[in-house]
Amino acid sequence: MTKTFQFSLLIFIFIFSCSDKQPNKAQQQAKEYAEAYEIDERIYEQVTRTFSSISEPKPIANDPRISEKVKLGKILYYDTRLSKEGNISCNSCHDLSTFGVDNLPTSPGDAGEHGDRNSPTVLNAALHTSQFWDGRAKDVEEQAGMPILNPAEMAIPSEEFLIDRLNGIELYQSLFSSAFPNSSDAISYENLKTAIGAFERTLITPSAFDEYLNGKKGALTLQQKKGLSTFIEVGCITCHTGPMVGGNLFQKFGVHYDYWEFTQSDNIDEGKFKITGNEADRYVFKVPTLRNVTKTAPYFHDGSVDNLFEAIKIMARVNLNKDLQPSEIENIISFMESLEGMPKSDWATFPEELAQSQG
C-alpha cells in the first residue's frame, strides 16, 4: 500500500470509530488532518529546499572573551551617551521590548529630526547577508558604527570624539579591558563595533517554522500550511528564501508597477541607486526578512503601510502582478505567524551597571 492510501484508510477508520458520538466534529477533524497531510506531501520537499532553519546562537569559536564582549555590547547598545546630545541609543530605534523595532514609519535622531527610511528589526539581523535597506554594510559590526556617526541619527562628530567620551567613563575602562585584554588601546572604535555586534549576534529567535523545517510537521496549523502553500505557489519565494525568509538578496520594489502609486509614499526613494548610480539599481532594495514580520509594522523601506494585509496585497500586485483573494492573504498572514520567535526577556532588561554609571 502507498503511504497516501494507508493514511486515507486511517482517516476512514477514525471517522467511522467516532461517527456515533460526534460525527460532525470527527469528520471535520479527519478532513483537516487529511488536508494538512496532502499539503505536506505536496510541498514539504520544496519547502526544505527553499528555506532552512535557524537555531540558538553558538559561542564564537576560539574567543574565550565572548561573554565579556556580549556584556559590553549590550551596555553600549542601551547607552544614550553614544549619541551627541545623549537623547537616543541603539535601542531607541531598535527596541528590544518590541521585537527590535520602534513601530514608527521612520525614527527620530538625536536632534529629533526623522530619517527617510524605516528602521528594520535587529532581531536575527546578524544572519542577513548585508545590512541596511541598500546593503551598504557587510555585517552587524560594520553597521553598528554607522548610525553613531550619521548626522541625522546619533550625530557623534567623529570616532575620536566618542572614544574620548568613553575613556572618561570608569565603567567602560573596566569593561573594554576585560573584553579586549590583548588590545593596547582597549577602548577603540573597532572594539566598540565588535562588542555591539557580538551582542546583536545573540538576538536569534527560532520559531514554529523552524520546528516544521526540522521535521515536526505538526508544528504548523492547517491554515499556516495553506498559507505556506500559497506563498510558494504565487511566487513569493522568488525573493523570500533562505533561513531568514528574505534578507539575502536585492530586488526592485515595483517590478510591474511604480510602488508609490500603491503605497502613497511621500518620498520616492530610488533605493540602492542612490549609492551606486547604476541604473539597474534604481528602486532596488534589500529584500526584508519575514521573521517576526507580524510584529514589526509599519512596512516597506519608508514605513508607508502599517497594515500587513495591505502590504501583502501591494507586494503581490507590484512585484508579482497578481491580485490575491482575501482568503489567500489571510492564510499567508497565518503562515507568517509561524515565523514569530519569542525574544528572551533579558534582552529588554536595562543593564544595571549602566543605570549606576549614568547616575
TORKOL-4160 file (C-alpha; in steps of 0.2 Angstrom, whole numbers, padded with zeros to 4 digits, m for minus):
359
<pt num="1" X="0000" Y="0000" Z="0000"/>
<pt num="2" X="0006" Y="0018" Z="m0004"/>
<pt num="3" X="0008" Y="0030" Z="0011"/>
<pt num="4" X="m0006" Y="0040" Z="0004"/>
<pt num="5" X="m0018" Y="0025" Z="0004"/>
<pt num="6" X="m0013" Y="0020" Z="0021"/>
<pt num="7" X="m0016" Y="0037" Z="0028"/>
<pt num="8" X="m0033" Y="0038" Z="0019"/>
<pt num="9" X="m0038" Y="0021" Z="0027"/>
<pt num="10" X="m0033" Y="0028" Z="0044"/>
<pt num="11" X="m0044" Y="0043" Z="0041"/>
<pt num="12" X="m0058" Y="0032" Z="0036"/>
<pt num="13" X="m0056" Y="0021" Z="0052"/>
<pt num="14" X="m0055" Y="0037" Z="0063"/>
<pt num="15" X="m0071" Y="0044" Z="0055"/>
<pt num="16" X="m0080" Y="0028" Z="0057"/>
<pt num="17" X="m0075" Y="0025" Z="0075"/>
<pt num="18" X="m0080" Y="0042" Z="0080"/>
<pt num="19" X="m0096" Y="0044" Z="0070"/>
<pt num="20" X="m0108" Y="0038" Z="0083"/>
<pt num="21" X="m0103" Y="0050" Z="0096"/>
<pt num="22" X="m0098" Y="0066" Z="0087"/>
<pt num="23" X="m0100" Y="0064" Z="0069"/>
<pt num="24" X="m0098" Y="0082" Z="0063"/>
<pt num="25" X="m0083" Y="0086" Z="0074"/>
<pt num="26" X="m0075" Y="0069" Z="0070"/>
<pt num="27" X="m0077" Y="0071" Z="0051"/>
<pt num="28" X="m0071" Y="0089" Z="0051"/>
<pt num="29" X="m0056" Y="0084" Z="0061"/>
<pt num="30" X="m0052" Y="0070" Z="0050"/>
<pt num="31" X="m0054" Y="0081" Z="0034"/>
<pt num="32" X="m0042" Y="0094" Z="0042"/>
<pt num="33" X="m0029" Y="0080" Z="0045"/>
<pt num="34" X="m0031" Y="0074" Z="0028"/>
<pt num="35" X="m0029" Y="0091" Z="0020"/>
<pt num="36" X="m0014" Y="0095" Z="0031"/>
<pt num="37" X="m0006" Y="0078" Z="0026"/>
<pt num="38" X="m0009" Y="0082" Z="0007"/>
<pt num="39" X="m0001" Y="0099" Z="0008"/>
<pt num="40" X="0014" Y="0092" Z="0017"/>
<pt num="41" X="0016" Y="0078" Z="0004"/>
<pt num="42" X="0014" Y="0091" Z="m0010"/>
<pt num="43" X="0026" Y="0105" Z="m0004"/>
<pt num="44" X="0037" Y="0099" Z="0010"/>
<pt num="45" X="0052" Y="0094" Z="m0001"/>
<pt num="46" X="0051" Y="0111" Z="m0009"/>
<pt num="47" X="0050" Y="0119" Z="0007"/>
<pt num="48" X="0066" Y="0111" Z="0014"/>
<pt num="49" X="0075" Y="0116" Z="m0002"/>
<pt num="50" X="0069" Y="0134" Z="m0002"/>
<pt num="51" X="0071" Y="0138" Z="0017"/>
<pt num="52" X="0082" Y="0132" Z="0031"/>
<pt num="53" X="0080" Y="0133" Z="0050"/>
<pt num="54" X="0089" Y="0144" Z="0062"/>
<pt num="55" X="0094" Y="0139" Z="0080"/>
<pt num="56" X="0100" Y="0146" Z="0096"/>
<pt num="57" X="0117" Y="0155" Z="0093"/>
<pt num="58" X="0133" Y="0146" Z="0097"/>
<pt num="59" X="0148" Y="0155" Z="0105"/>
<pt num="60" X="0161" Y="0161" Z="0093"/>
<pt num="61" X="0174" Y="0148" Z="0092"/>
<pt num="62" X="0191" Y="0152" Z="0099"/>
<pt num="63" X="0186" Y="0168" Z="0108"/>
<pt num="64" X="0187" Y="0165" Z="0127"/>
<pt num="65" X="0181" Y="0183" Z="0130"/>
<pt num="66" X="0165" Y="0182" Z="0120"/>
<pt num="67" X="0154" Y="0183" Z="0136"/>
<pt num="68" X="0163" Y="0199" Z="0141"/>
<pt num="69" X="0161" Y="0206" Z="0123"/>
<pt num="70" X="0142" Y="0202" Z="0123"/>
<pt num="71" X="0140" Y="0210" Z="0140"/>
<pt num="72" X="0149" Y="0226" Z="0135"/>
<pt num="73" X="0139" Y="0226" Z="0118"/>
<pt num="74" X="0123" Y="0226" Z="0127"/>
<pt num="75" X="0128" Y="0240" Z="0139"/>
<pt num="76" X="0134" Y="0250" Z="0124"/>
<pt num="77" X="0118" Y="0246" Z="0114"/>
<pt num="78" X="0107" Y="0254" Z="0128"/>
<pt num="79" X="0119" Y="0269" Z="0132"/>
<pt num="80" X="0112" Y="0286" Z="0126"/>
<pt num="81" X="0130" Y="0293" Z="0128"/>
<pt num="82" X="0133" Y="0285" Z="0111"/>
<pt num="83" X="0123" Y="0300" Z="0103"/>
<pt num="84" X="0130" Y="0318" Z="0103"/>
<pt num="85" X="0117" Y="0326" Z="0115"/>
<pt num="86" X="0113" Y="0310" Z="0124"/>
<pt num="87" X="0095" Y="0308" Z="0118"/>
<pt num="88" X="0095" Y="0291" Z="0109"/>
<pt num="89" X="0103" Y="0274" Z="0110"/>
<pt num="90" X="0104" Y="0260" Z="0098"/>
<pt num="91" X="0088" Y="0253" Z="0107"/>
<pt num="92" X="0079" Y="0269" Z="0104"/>
<pt num="93" X="0076" Y="0264" Z="0085"/>
<pt num="94" X="0078" Y="0245" Z="0088"/>
<pt num="95" X="0068" Y="0242" Z="0104"/>
<pt num="96" X="0071" Y="0225" Z="0111"/>
<pt num="97" X="0055" Y="0226" Z="0121"/>
<pt num="98" X="0045" Y="0227" Z="0104"/>
<pt num="99" X="0054" Y="0214" Z="0093"/>
<pt num="100" X="0068" Y="0225" Z="0089"/>
<pt num="101" X="0059" Y="0240" Z="0081"/>
<pt num="102" X="0051" Y="0256" Z="0087"/>
<pt num="103" X="0035" Y="0253" Z="0076"/>
<pt num="104" X="0037" Y="0270" Z="0068"/>
<pt num="105" X="0037" Y="0274" Z="0049"/>
<pt num="106" X="0054" Y="0282" Z="0052"/>
<pt num="107" X="0064" Y="0286" Z="0068"/>
<pt num="108" X="0069" Y="0302" Z="0076"/>
<pt num="109" X="0088" Y="0305" Z="0078"/>
<pt num="110" X="0097" Y="0314" Z="0092"/>
<pt num="111" X="0091" Y="0331" Z="0086"/>
<pt num="112" X="0073" Y="0325" Z="0084"/>
<pt num="113" X="0073" Y="0325" Z="0065"/>
<pt num="114" X="0067" Y="0309" Z="0057"/>
<pt num="115" X="0077" Y="0300" Z="0044"/>
<pt num="116" X="0070" Y="0294" Z="0027"/>
<pt num="117" X="0070" Y="0276" Z="0029"/>
<pt num="118" X="0061" Y="0263" Z="0041"/>
<pt num="119" X="0072" Y="0256" Z="0055"/>
<pt num="120" X="0072" Y="0237" Z="0052"/>
<pt num="121" X="0072" Y="0224" Z="0066"/>
<pt num="122" X="0088" Y="0220" Z="0074"/>
<pt num="123" X="0082" Y="0203" Z="0079"/>
<pt num="124" X="0091" Y="0189" Z="0068"/>
<pt num="125" X="0099" Y="0204" Z="0058"/>
<pt num="126" X="0116" Y="0195" Z="0060"/>
<pt num="127" X="0110" Y="0181" Z="0049"/>
<pt num="128" X="0107" Y="0193" Z="0034"/>
<pt num="129" X="0120" Y="0194" Z="0020"/>
<pt num="130" X="0121" Y="0213" Z="0022"/>
<pt num="131" X="0114" Y="0227" Z="0032"/>
<pt num="132" X="0103" Y="0242" Z="0029"/>
<pt num="133" X="0090" Y="0244" Z="0015"/>
<pt num="134" X="0104" Y="0247" Z="0002"/>
<pt num="135" X="0116" Y="0234" Z="0009"/>
<pt num="136" X="0130" Y="0246" Z="0012"/>
<pt num="137" X="0136" Y="0237" Z="0027"/>
<pt num="138" X="0143" Y="0220" Z="0026"/>
<pt num="139" X="0138" Y="0214" Z="0043"/>
<pt num="140" X="0131" Y="0219" Z="0060"/>
<pt num="141" X="0148" Y="0225" Z="0066"/>
<pt num="142" X="0151" Y="0237" Z="0052"/>
<pt num="143" X="0133" Y="0243" Z="0053"/>
<pt num="144" X="0134" Y="0246" Z="0072"/>
<pt num="145" X="0147" Y="0260" Z="0069"/>
<pt num="146" X="0137" Y="0269" Z="0055"/>
<pt num="147" X="0122" Y="0277" Z="0064"/>
<pt num="148" X="0133" Y="0283" Z="0078"/>
<pt num="149" X="0142" Y="0295" Z="0066"/>
<pt num="150" X="0127" Y="0299" Z="0055"/>
<pt num="151" X="0122" Y="0317" Z="0057"/>
<pt num="152" X="0104" Y="0313" Z="0055"/>
<pt num="153" X="0105" Y="0299" Z="0068"/>
<pt num="154" X="0116" Y="0298" Z="0083"/>
<pt num="155" X="0126" Y="0313" Z="0077"/>
<pt num="156" X="0143" Y="0309" Z="0085"/>
<pt num="157" X="0155" Y="0321" Z="0076"/>
<pt num="158" X="0169" Y="0309" Z="0075"/>
<pt num="159" X="0176" Y="0292" Z="0081"/>
<pt num="160" X="0189" Y="0301" Z="0091"/>
<pt num="161" X="0175" Y="0312" Z="0100"/>
<pt num="162" X="0166" Y="0296" Z="0106"/>
<pt num="163" X="0182" Y="0287" Z="0111"/>
<pt num="164" X="0187" Y="0302" Z="0122"/>
<pt num="165" X="0170" Y="0302" Z="0130"/>
<pt num="166" X="0170" Y="0283" Z="0134"/>
<pt num="167" X="0188" Y="0285" Z="0140"/>
<pt num="168" X="0182" Y="0296" Z="0154"/>
<pt num="169" X="0169" Y="0284" Z="0160"/>
<pt num="170" X="0175" Y="0272" Z="0173"/>
<pt num="171" X="0163" Y="0258" Z="0168"/>
<pt num="172" X="0170" Y="0257" Z="0151"/>
<pt num="173" X="0188" Y="0257" Z="0157"/>
<pt num="174" X="0184" Y="0241" Z="0166"/>
<pt num="175" X="0173" Y="0233" Z="0153"/>
<pt num="176" X="0183" Y="0236" Z="0137"/>
<pt num="177" X="0199" Y="0230" Z="0146"/>
<pt num="178" X="0190" Y="0214" Z="0151"/>
<pt num="179" X="0183" Y="0211" Z="0134"/>
<pt num="180" X="0199" Y="0215" Z="0125"/>
<pt num="181" X="0213" Y="0211" Z="0136"/>
<pt num="182" X="0226" Y="0210" Z="0122"/>
<pt num="183" X="0222" Y="0227" Z="0115"/>
<pt num="184" X="0235" Y="0241" Z="0118"/>
<pt num="185" X="0220" Y="0253" Z="0117"/>
<pt num="186" X="0206" Y="0243" Z="0123"/>
<pt num="187" X="0193" Y="0257" Z="0121"/>
<pt num="188" X="0193" Y="0259" Z="0102"/>
<pt num="189" X="0180" Y="0262" Z="0089"/>
<pt num="190" X="0184" Y="0245" Z="0081"/>
<pt num="191" X="0182" Y="0236" Z="0098"/>
<pt num="192" X="0166" Y="0246" Z="0101"/>
<pt num="193" X="0158" Y="0239" Z="0084"/>
<pt num="194" X="0165" Y="0222" Z="0088"/>
<pt num="195" X="0156" Y="0222" Z="0105"/>
<pt num="196" X="0139" Y="0228" Z="0099"/>
<pt num="197" X="0140" Y="0215" Z="0085"/>
<pt num="198" X="0144" Y="0202" Z="0097"/>
<pt num="199" X="0128" Y="0206" Z="0107"/>
<pt num="200" X="0117" Y="0208" Z="0092"/>
<pt num="201" X="0123" Y="0190" Z="0086"/>
<pt num="202" X="0114" Y="0183" Z="0101"/>
<pt num="203" X="0097" Y="0190" Z="0096"/>
<pt num="204" X="0091" Y="0175" Z="0087"/>
<pt num="205" X="0073" Y="0170" Z="0088"/>
<pt num="206" X="0069" Y="0152" Z="0082"/>
<pt num="207" X="0050" Y="0149" Z="0079"/>
<pt num="208" X="0037" Y="0136" Z="0075"/>
<pt num="209" X="0043" Y="0136" Z="0057"/>
<pt num="210" X="0060" Y="0130" Z="0062"/>
<pt num="211" X="0052" Y="0115" Z="0070"/>
<pt num="212" X="0042" Y="0112" Z="0054"/>
<pt num="213" X="0058" Y="0113" Z="0044"/>
<pt num="214" X="0067" Y="0101" Z="0056"/>
<pt num="215" X="0053" Y="0088" Z="0053"/>
<pt num="216" X="0040" Y="0092" Z="0066"/>
<pt num="217" X="0026" Y="0093" Z="0054"/>
<pt num="218" X="0013" Y="0096" Z="0067"/>
<pt num="219" X="0021" Y="0112" Z="0072"/>
<pt num="220" X="0011" Y="0122" Z="0059"/>
<pt num="221" X="m0008" Y="0123" Z="0059"/>
<pt num="222" X="m0018" Y="0118" Z="0043"/>
<pt num="223" X="m0021" Y="0137" Z="0040"/>
<pt num="224" X="m0002" Y="0140" Z="0041"/>
<pt num="225" X="0001" Y="0126" Z="0029"/>
<pt num="226" X="m0012" Y="0133" Z="0017"/>
<pt num="227" X="m0003" Y="0150" Z="0018"/>
<pt num="228" X="0014" Y="0142" Z="0015"/>
<pt num="229" X="0007" Y="0133" Z="0000"/>
<pt num="230" X="0000" Y="0149" Z="m0007"/>
<pt num="231" X="0016" Y="0159" Z="m0003"/>
<pt num="232" X="0026" Y="0146" Z="m0013"/>
<pt num="233" X="0013" Y="0144" Z="m0027"/>
<pt num="234" X="0010" Y="0163" Z="m0031"/>
<pt num="235" X="0029" Y="0166" Z="m0032"/>
<pt num="236" X="0034" Y="0175" Z="m0015"/>
<pt num="237" X="0049" Y="0163" Z="m0014"/>
<pt num="238" X="0056" Y="0172" Z="m0029"/>
<pt num="239" X="0063" Y="0184" Z="m0016"/>
<pt num="240" X="0059" Y="0177" Z="0001"/>
<pt num="241" X="0070" Y="0162" Z="0003"/>
<pt num="242" X="0084" Y="0155" Z="0015"/>
<pt num="243" X="0085" Y="0155" Z="0034"/>
<pt num="244" X="0078" Y="0172" Z="0036"/>
<pt num="245" X="0064" Y="0170" Z="0023"/>
<pt num="246" X="0072" Y="0186" Z="0015"/>
<pt num="247" X="0087" Y="0196" Z="0019"/>
<pt num="248" X="0098" Y="0188" Z="0007"/>
<pt num="249" X="0096" Y="0197" Z="m0010"/>
<pt num="250" X="0091" Y="0213" Z="m0018"/>
<pt num="251" X="0075" Y="0216" Z="m0029"/>
<pt num="252" X="0067" Y="0231" Z="m0037"/>
<pt num="253" X="0052" Y="0237" Z="m0027"/>
<pt num="254" X="0039" Y="0238" Z="m0041"/>
<pt num="255" X="0043" Y="0226" Z="m0055"/>
<pt num="256" X="0027" Y="0228" Z="m0064"/>
<pt num="257" X="0020" Y="0245" Z="m0057"/>
<pt num="258" X="0028" Y="0260" Z="m0048"/>
<pt num="259" X="0027" Y="0256" Z="m0030"/>
<pt num="260" X="0022" Y="0274" Z="m0024"/>
<pt num="261" X="0006" Y="0273" Z="m0033"/>
<pt num="262" X="0001" Y="0259" Z="m0021"/>
<pt num="263" X="0010" Y="0264" Z="m0005"/>
<pt num="264" X="0006" Y="0283" Z="m0007"/>
<pt num="265" X="0024" Y="0286" Z="m0002"/>
<pt num="266" X="0028" Y="0305" Z="0001"/>
<pt num="267" X="0046" Y="0302" Z="m0004"/>
<pt num="268" X="0050" Y="0292" Z="m0020"/>
<pt num="269" X="0066" Y="0283" Z="m0014"/>
<pt num="270" X="0077" Y="0277" Z="m0028"/>
<pt num="271" X="0085" Y="0264" Z="m0016"/>
<pt num="272" X="0102" Y="0257" Z="m0020"/>
<pt num="273" X="0104" Y="0268" Z="m0035"/>
<pt num="274" X="0107" Y="0282" Z="m0023"/>
<pt num="275" X="0124" Y="0275" Z="m0018"/>
<pt num="276" X="0129" Y="0266" Z="m0034"/>
<pt num="277" X="0122" Y="0277" Z="m0048"/>
<pt num="278" X="0119" Y="0261" Z="m0058"/>
<pt num="279" X="0103" Y="0262" Z="m0067"/>
<pt num="280" X="0100" Y="0244" Z="m0064"/>
<pt num="281" X="0099" Y="0248" Z="m0045"/>
<pt num="282" X="0085" Y="0261" Z="m0047"/>
<pt num="283" X="0071" Y="0257" Z="m0034"/>
<pt num="284" X="0081" Y="0242" Z="m0029"/>
<pt num="285" X="0081" Y="0237" Z="m0010"/>
<pt num="286" X="0087" Y="0223" Z="0001"/>
<pt num="287" X="0073" Y="0210" Z="0002"/>
<pt num="288" X="0067" Y="0211" Z="0021"/>
<pt num="289" X="0066" Y="0196" Z="0032"/>
<pt num="290" X="0049" Y="0190" Z="0036"/>
<pt num="291" X="0054" Y="0183" Z="0053"/>
<pt num="292" X="0043" Y="0192" Z="0066"/>
<pt num="293" X="0035" Y="0202" Z="0052"/>
<pt num="294" X="0018" Y="0201" Z="0061"/>
<pt num="295" X="0026" Y="0211" Z="0075"/>
<pt num="296" X="0037" Y="0224" Z="0065"/>
<pt num="297" X="0024" Y="0236" Z="0057"/>
<pt num="298" X="0024" Y="0248" Z="0048"/>
<pt num="299" X="0031" Y="0240" Z="0032"/>
<pt num="300" X="0042" Y="0244" Z="0017"/>
<pt num="301" X="0058" Y="0254" Z="0016"/>
<pt num="302" X="0048" Y="0270" Z="0021"/>
<pt num="303" X="0036" Y="0263" Z="0033"/>
<pt num="304" X="0022" Y="0269" Z="0022"/>
<pt num="305" X="0010" Y="0255" Z="0025"/>
<pt num="306" X="0005" Y="0250" Z="0043"/>
<pt num="307" X="m0006" Y="0235" Z="0039"/>
<pt num="308" X="0001" Y="0218" Z="0035"/>
<pt num="309" X="m0014" Y="0213" Z="0025"/>
<pt num="310" X="m0012" Y="0228" Z="0014"/>
<pt num="311" X="0007" Y="0226" Z="0012"/>
<pt num="312" X="0005" Y="0208" Z="0006"/>
<pt num="313" X="m0009" Y="0214" Z="m0006"/>
<pt num="314" X="0003" Y="0228" Z="m0013"/>
<pt num="315" X="0018" Y="0216" Z="m0015"/>
<pt num="316" X="0008" Y="0203" Z="m0024"/>
<pt num="317" X="0002" Y="0217" Z="m0036"/>
<pt num="318" X="0018" Y="0227" Z="m0039"/>
<pt num="319" X="0031" Y="0213" Z="m0039"/>
<pt num="320" X="0021" Y="0198" Z="m0045"/>
<pt num="321" X="0007" Y="0206" Z="m0055"/>
<pt num="322" X="m0006" Y="0196" Z="m0046"/>
<pt num="323" X="m0022" Y="0200" Z="m0036"/>
<pt num="324" X="m0024" Y="0189" Z="m0021"/>
<pt num="325" X="m0040" Y="0184" Z="m0014"/>
<pt num="326" X="m0043" Y="0190" Z="0004"/>
<pt num="327" X="m0043" Y="0172" Z="0010"/>
<pt num="328" X="m0026" Y="0169" Z="0002"/>
<pt num="329" X="m0019" Y="0184" Z="0011"/>
<pt num="330" X="m0027" Y="0179" Z="0027"/>
<pt num="331" X="m0019" Y="0162" Z="0025"/>
<pt num="332" X="m0002" Y="0170" Z="0021"/>
<pt num="333" X="m0003" Y="0180" Z="0037"/>
<pt num="334" X="m0006" Y="0164" Z="0047"/>
<pt num="335" X="0009" Y="0157" Z="0039"/>
<pt num="336" X="0019" Y="0172" Z="0044"/>
<pt num="337" X="0013" Y="0170" Z="0062"/>
<pt num="338" X="0023" Y="0154" Z="0062"/>
<pt num="339" X="0039" Y="0165" Z="0059"/>
<pt num="340" X="0036" Y="0173" Z="0076"/>
<pt num="341" X="0050" Y="0169" Z="0088"/>
<pt num="342" X="0049" Y="0175" Z="0106"/>
<pt num="343" X="0063" Y="0186" Z="0111"/>
<pt num="344" X="0072" Y="0182" Z="0128"/>
<pt num="345" X="0066" Y="0193" Z="0142"/>
<pt num="346" X="0083" Y="0198" Z="0147"/>
<pt num="347" X="0087" Y="0206" Z="0131"/>
<pt num="348" X="0075" Y="0220" Z="0135"/>
<pt num="349" X="0081" Y="0222" Z="0153"/>
<pt num="350" X="0091" Y="0238" Z="0155"/>
<pt num="351" X="0108" Y="0235" Z="0161"/>
<pt num="352" X="0110" Y="0238" Z="0180"/>
<pt num="353" X="0128" Y="0243" Z="0178"/>
<pt num="354" X="0123" Y="0256" Z="0165"/>
<pt num="355" X="0110" Y="0263" Z="0176"/>
<pt num="356" X="0123" Y="0265" Z="0190"/>
<pt num="357" X="0135" Y="0273" Z="0178"/>
<pt num="358" X="0123" Y="0286" Z="0172"/>
<pt num="359" X="0118" Y="0291" Z="0190"/>
